[in-house]
Amino acid sequence: MALRPAAVAGTWYPSSPARLTADVRRYLEAVESPAVPEPVLTKAALVALIVPHAGLAYSGPVAAHCYSLLQRHSFDTIVMVGPSHYLGFEGASIWPAGAFETPLSNLRVDEPLTAAIAAACPALEDLPEAHAREHSLEMQLPFLATLAPDTPIVPIVMGFQTRETAYALGDGIAMAVRGRRALLVASSDLSHFYDARTASALDHQVIARVDALDDEGLMSLLEGRPDHACGGGPMVTVLRAARMLGATASRVLRYADSGDISGDKSSVVGYIAAAVWR
């Protein structure tokens, strides 16, 4: 098995299993009740999530609003799409086999599904270096290792976030997972390093399009101003695939910024948690 070692354990989140479990459980317990309609709480309704990927102390309280839904139902596979922060390349990279390491457990890769998605999307390639340092997917693993440790994952990192790549990947994922009980996860933070008022104005332009399940509108927004989101392409991919799989509605469950934790509202990063259902 090809094990992808944890890259940011001990820095972005605790490497101690006991402390990590306690942190994740604390964030989940702080979610008073799911802010979604009752149908989303059923097993078949939930199609996709949009979650942030900052350090766990910052993104965890927001991401928990999404992952709390996994306490109510399960999936056969989880397809994760995140941006590449360290390596620029065309298309997207899929980790085809093996497992991803976490302090809690190793999450195995859904090898048949990675092969099916790769076959359905020529823009995908096996580029291990795109995953080596990347945190956008790894920051989801503490929640998945806590709530769905036996559910296989499909890890995909997107390079240059073009319309062509985002759409092709969305189409390929939808084709490959159709008929499976799959959860799609897009990893993205929103605007970076504006004051909180400016950030909120920018971020709510993204929120409006996510709430409208408008992947095309979001793509056009990002093409005009890419600094709306570092993982805008993965969001477009997942929203597009979700629509193709029958999704009819979306809702942002939580919006926050890094200043809510640090106390510094002069330069913040925006975060959302969103759920998509049919």
Secondary structure by P-SEA (a helix, b strand, c coil): ccccccccccccccccaaaaaaaaaaaaaacccccccccccccccccbbbbbbcccccccccccccccccccccccbbbbbbbbccccccbbbbbcbbbbbcccbbbbcaaaaaaaaaaacccccccccccccccccccaaaaaaaccccbbbbbbbbccccaaaaaaaaaaaaaaacccbbbbbbbbcccccccaaaaaaaaaaaaaaaaaccaaaaaaaaaaccccccaaaaaaaaaaaaaaacccccccccccccccccccccbbbbbbbbbbcc
